[in-house]
Amino acid sequence: MIDPEQFYAPSDAPSAESRRRMWTSVESRIRPQGRPWLVLERRSFALGMAASVLLLLAGFGTFSTVERMLDNSRPTALRVDQAYRSAIREFEILASEPPKAHTVSTQDAVVPRQEVFRSRQDELRSIDEGIASLRAEMTSGDISPVKRARLRDLYAKKLVVLQSMIEQGEITL
């Protein structure tokens, strides 16, 4: 074993004060000064947020692209049918409540507004039944031009009835 007394003289050893200063200096360089234990790195946080926003936008873009492709792959007859159904659905929401009990002057007589409203509702119901029967026939895959034209006519009649209800004040917007 090596004896430290042979290599170092007592004057070569650092004093207690210099040892304390050396170790304080070493500890201060090893340990970060004043940093809390939970530190958010600004750069990585910003990059993570930017990546999440890009992923969100990419997801929305992919979803809308796929939805548009599926919509465009449907036959034109089905797209027109869907457009009619959505327009009529919006009108039906407006026509769902009966008008107040006033009278409406028709060409020949004065008729209570409730009766006019009921007759229009009956007309709409009969048109709906015709549309439902045609749609049931078309689900079997038979989308003939005659049936498509008949379905368009029924939708147009329904829109005309709803429009006249709005113009006569039976439905308030």
MOZIHU-V759876 format. One record per pair of residues at least 4 apart in sequence whose ideal C-beta (glycine too) atoms are under 8 Angstrom apart, sorted by sequence separation. I is the first residue (numbers start at 1). J is the second residue. D is the distance in Angstrom with one decimal. If there is no record, write none. Layout:
((I J D) (I J D))
This chain:
((2 6 7.2) (3 7 8.0) (4 8 5.9) (8 12 4.5) (14 18 4.2) (15 19 7.0) (16 20 6.4) (17 21 6.5) (18 22 6.2) (19 23 6.4) (20 24 6.2) (21 25 6.3) (22 26 6.3) (23 27 6.1) (24 28 6.3) (25 29 6.6) (26 30 6.3) (27 31 5.9) (35 39 5.7) (41 45 6.1) (42 46 6.1) (43 47 6.4) (44 48 6.1) (45 49 6.4) (46 50 6.3) (47 51 6.2) (48 52 6.4) (49 53 6.4) (50 54 6.3) (51 55 6.3) (52 56 6.3) (53 57 6.4) (54 58 6.1) (55 59 6.3) (56 60 6.6) (57 61 6.1) (58 62 6.2) (59 63 6.3) (60 64 6.3) (61 65 6.1) (62 66 6.3) (63 67 6.2) (64 68 6.1) (65 69 6.3) (66 70 6.3) (67 71 6.3) (68 72 6.1) (69 73 6.2) (70 74 7.3) (74 78 4.7) (75 79 7.3) (76 80 6.2) (77 81 6.3) (78 82 6.3) (79 83 6.5) (80 84 6.5) (81 85 6.3) (82 86 6.3) (83 87 6.4) (84 88 6.1) (85 89 6.1) (86 90 6.7) (87 91 6.6) (88 92 6.1) (89 93 6.8) (90 94 7.2) (91 95 6.1) (92 96 6.4) (106 110 7.6) (111 115 5.4) (112 116 7.4) (113 117 6.1) (114 118 6.3) (115 119 6.4) (116 120 6.4) (117 121 6.3) (118 122 6.4) (119 123 6.4) (120 124 6.3) (121 125 6.4) (122 126 6.5) (123 127 6.5) (124 128 6.2) (125 129 6.5) (126 130 6.7) (127 131 6.4) (128 132 6.2) (129 133 6.4) (130 134 6.4) (131 135 6.1) (132 136 6.3) (133 137 6.7) (134 138 6.3) (135 139 6.7) (138 142 6.3) (143 147 6.7) (144 148 7.0) (145 149 6.2) (146 150 6.4) (147 151 6.2) (148 152 6.3) (149 153 6.4) (150 154 6.5) (151 155 6.4) (152 156 6.2) (153 157 6.4) (154 158 6.4) (155 159 6.4) (156 160 6.3) (157 161 6.4) (158 162 6.4) (159 163 6.0) (160 164 6.3) (161 165 6.5) (162 166 6.6) (163 167 6.3) (164 168 6.0) (166 170 7.4) (2 7 7.3) (8 13 6.2) (14 19 5.0) (28 33 6.8) (40 45 5.3) (74 79 5.6) (105 110 5.4) (106 111 5.6) (111 116 5.6) (137 142 6.5) (138 143 5.7) (142 147 6.9) (143 148 6.3) (165 170 4.2) (166 171 4.9) (104 110 7.4) (165 171 4.8) (103 110 5.0) (104 111 5.8) (166 173 6.7) (14 22 6.9) (71 79 7.2) (103 111 6.8) (104 112 7.6) (103 112 5.6) (104 113 5.0) (138 147 6.0) (162 171 7.4) (102 112 7.8) (103 113 6.1) (106 116 7.5) (137 147 6.6) (101 112 6.7) (102 113 4.7) (101 113 6.4) (104 116 5.1) (100 113 7.2) (101 114 5.8) (134 147 6.0) (138 151 7.4) (99 113 5.2) (99 114 7.4) (98 114 6.5) (134 150 6.1) (135 151 7.4) (134 151 5.0) (99 117 5.6) (98 117 5.3) (131 151 6.7) (134 154 6.9) (131 154 5.0) (130 154 5.1) (131 155 7.0) (95 120 8.0) (95 121 7.9) (127 154 5.6) (131 158 7.4) (95 124 7.4) (127 157 5.6) (128 158 7.5) (127 158 4.7) (92 124 7.9) (124 158 6.4) (127 161 7.1) (124 161 5.9) (123 161 5.7) (124 162 7.5) (120 161 6.1) (120 164 7.9) (120 165 5.6) (117 165 7.9) (120 170 6.6) (116 168 7.7) (117 170 5.5) (116 170 6.7) (113 170 7.0) (104 168 6.7) (78 143 7.8) (77 143 5.5) (104 170 7.9) (81 148 8.0) (84 151 7.9) (88 155 6.5) (91 158 7.9) (95 162 6.0) (75 143 7.1) (80 148 8.0) (84 152 7.2) (91 159 6.9) (94 162 7.7) (81 151 6.5) (85 155 7.7) (88 158 5.4) (92 162 7.4) (95 165 5.9) (99 169 7.4) (77 148 5.0) (84 155 3.8) (88 159 6.5) (91 162 3.9) (99 170 5.2) (80 152 7.0) (87 159 6.6) (91 163 7.8) (94 166 7.2) (99 171 7.6) (99 172 7.8) (81 155 7.8) (88 162 7.1) (84 159 7.7) (91 166 7.9) (95 170 7.7) (95 171 5.0) (94 171 4.9) (94 173 6.5))
